[in-house]
Amino acid sequence: MEMPESLPLCYCGNPAKLNMSWSHDNPGRRFFGCMNFGNRFRKPCRFFSWFDPPLTPPSRVVLLGLLKKVRTLEDARKRERRTWFFVLAIVTVLLFLKP
Ligand SMILES: [Zn+2]
């Protein structure tokens, strides 16, 4: 992944921070924002500038499809883990109940 050669300055005068967008319209697209963004103690300015060019519609569809797939798999894995934990708990109880 290419990196910026020089960081733009935001309206506060600080070097801007490179972030990644996970919005529906721009998944994985990087942008510059204020480094105070997300900081509870300092107010960020409204500086915003895209670093990556806009996504082409096909790549956006592929990315969104992959993101959805990853989320589905993660959910399935969580459910599976919960099931195994339940089975293990029952087996443990049964083992201890055995005379
Ligand atoms: Zn700023």
Boltz pocket constraint, residues with backbone or C-beta under 6 A from the ligand:
constraints:
  - pocket:
      binder: B
      contacts: [[A, 10], [A, 11], [A, 12], [A, 13], [A, 14], [A, 34], [A, 35], [A, 36], [A, 43], [A, 44], [A, 45], [A, 46], [A, 47]]
      max_distance: 6.0
